[in-house]
């Protein structure tokens, strides 16, 4: 199992023993040992998954590190948070996914899929990251954020609404819907600017950043 270590707020080290890790292209900044690098794509989805990524813009090129050694990862001075995936599913924005174990299975999901056809249409025209990458299985993943990532708990009694532009990732037994706030003030420019949010219900954790993309 690859071992992830936090070097500082903006850098991690992944130790490999005849193992593989996938990372954002250009994120490798140093390594030691017998490690080979090759181009890869988000894995485990097949042709249909790749086609969906092309349609939603949720895909990006990755670099695979394979072998035995230590690899350091960082990207553009962003903060890095390591999140364990303990046999469940982690949902994370592709642009914020720094690295993850190659054994995790990836996919693509629309966050507002419980919102019905109207929710899908709102997400399709918004262009603000309502499609997200899924990582399933057992392993670890590292995400990027502007400043420290903040994990907010969600319980059945206390759901959570999040600005899509601040959303990074979530895990646990959560469902998501699109909540709109469209009224006459929105159209005349007197609203807060947060015309819709993602509402999470259930039990789990939602990770956000203290800025908007």
Helices and strands as residue ranges (DSSP letters): E 3-8, E 11-24, E 28-40, H 46-56, E 62-73, E 79-92, G 94-96, E 97-101, E 105-110, G 113-115, H 116-126, E 131-145, E 150-154, E 160-162, E 167-180, H 184-187, E 196-208
